[in-house]
């Protein structure tokens, strides 16, 4: 694959959006983008297409309610990446500003009210960047995507397929349904210990260094 899979990244970004009437109208186009992609194997594509079908066949109010319950009422499945790293800590602000500046340096201005670390927004940005930056960025957040995806697997949510696809695009280790999911209190402590956009410290019992305040 010589080019950045821009259409696939936009399709994945759209799949993570609130399933309103606009998204449902775009589902056939999203399915076509997934089906045409050469960046994913047949199993991953089938899982994504199953998610498209699930959204399309669901009662609109039920689909919207499931989405809110899943992504807006629990930090372990938040689509705001820095919540998994900094929580509401003071270090989140500088990390947000740094990411927003990264977008602006690339000539991209956010057209939504979402925070810069919102995963669909990051995917929109990556769809305009080259393949090397896409893979590097996915590698930087792979530990968050994997933890989020494993949590979604345990909830038997089709949205886990999006995280699995992103990890595959970054040539990263995939999801594991048997991986332990930390309880909320452990995540709260981890938010104060892990730097954003970096893998966790591989040494057991040693907390990674924090970004400077």
N, C-alpha and C positions, 0 to 999 in steps of 0.2 A: 504494500500500500504506500504510494508515494505522496499522497495529498492528505491534508487534514480532513477527516470525515465531517465536514461542516453540517450537511443535512441531517446526519444521524445525531449530532450533538444538539441541534435545534429540536429534533424530534424528542430526544430524551428530556430536554428542558421543558418542552410543552407537556410531556406526560406527567411531570412533577407539578404542574400548575393546578390551580383550583379548577375542578371539573364543571365549569359553568357551560352555558349554551355555546359560547364561542369556541371553547375547547372541543366540545362534542361535535360541532360542525367540522372541525379540523381533523377529526380522528381518521377518516379515510386517507388524507394526505400524510398523516403521521405514520400510518401503517405502511403506505407505499415507500416512505423513506427508510423505514426499518427493513422492509423486505428487499429493497434494492442495495442495501449496504453490503460491502465486502469485508467490513472490519470486524464482524462478529460471526461466530459459528452458528450452525443451524439451531442448536438447542437454545442459545441465548436469544436468537431472533424469535423463536417460537414462544419463549416466555414473555418477551416484550409484546408480541402480537396478542398473546392471551390477556395481558393487562389492557391493551386497547379494546379488545372484545368485551372484557369485564365492565369497563367504563361505559362502552356503547350500549350494553344490554341492561345496565342498571337503571332503576328509577332515578331520575335526576336528583331529587331531594335526598334519596338514600346515598347516592354517590357523594354528594356534597357533604352530607353529615359524616360519612365514614372518613372523608378527607380531613375534615376539621378535627374529629376525634383523634386521628392518627398523627397529624403533623402540627396541629395548633394547641394541643392540650397535653403535651408531654415533652420534656426536654430530651429524652433519650431518642426520640424520633423527629426532633426539630430539623428543618431544612436550612437553618441558619448555622453555618459550620462553626463559627466561633463560640457558639453556645456550648459546644462539646469540648471546648478548650479553655475558655476564660469564664464561662457563665456570665454573670452580670458584673464581674470584677473590673477594676479600673483599667486593666491592660487591654480590655476589649476595644476601647475607644481608639487608641493609637493604631491597633491592628486594622480597624475599620478604615481609618483615614489612609493608611498605607495601601490598602486594597483599592479604595476609591481612586487614589492617585494613579495606581497602576492602570485602571480603566481609562482615566483621562489622558494619560500619556499615550495610550493606544488610540486616542480619538473617539472614545466611547463615553457617552453621557447616559446615566441611568434614566430611563423613561418611565419608571414605575416608582412606587413608594417603598419598595422592598429595600432592605438593608444590603450593603455591598456583599456580605458573606452569604446571601441567600443562594442556595445551590443552583436553582434554575437560572439566576442572573449570571453566575460564574460560568455556566455552560454556554450561555449566549455569548459571553465574552470569548471563550475558548473557540467557539465556532468561527470566529473572525481571525484567529491566530494560526500559526503554523503547527505542524504535527509535533515538532520537538517541544514547544512550549506546552502543548496540550498534555503530552505524556509526562513532562516534568511536573506540571501542576497537579495532575492526578496522583503522581507518586507522592507529592508533598501532603496530600490530604487522604491518602489511601487508608490510613489507620482509622480515620473518621468514617469514610465511606464503608469500610468493612464492618465496623461496629454498628453503624446505622443499618446496613444491609442484614447483618445477622439478627438484629433486633426485629426487623421487619419479617424475616423468615420465621422467627419464633411466634410472631403474631399471625402467621400464615397470610401475609399481605402480598399481593402481586407486585407491589411497588418495589419489593426486593430485587426484582429483575433489572430495574434501572441501575441500582448500585452494582450489581454483578456485571452489567454491560460496561459501566464506567471503569471498573477495575480491569476488565479485559482490554479495554482501549489503552490503558496505561501499562499493560503487560505486568500487572500486579497479581498477587495471590488472591484467589476468589473467596466467596463466602463459605461459611461452615455452619450448618444448622445446629451442630452440636457444641459450638463455641459458647463458653459462659458469657452471659450478659451481666455486667456489673449492676448492682442495685443502685437506685438513685443517689443514696448517700455516698457511695463510692465515686460516682461520677462527679458529685459536687466537689469532692476533694481533688479529683483529677483535673477539673477545670482550672484549679489554682496552680497546677504543677506542670502541665504540658504546654509547650509553645505552639502557636498556631502554625499551620502549614509546615510541619516537620514531623518525622516519625517519632514514636515514643522511644525512650531510652531503652536499649536492648539489655541493659544490666539489671537483673532482678533486684528490687528493693532500692534502686537508686533513682530518684526523681530527676527528670530533665531540667536543665536550667531554664529559668523564665526569661522572657524578653525583658530588657531593661525598662523601667518605668518611664 
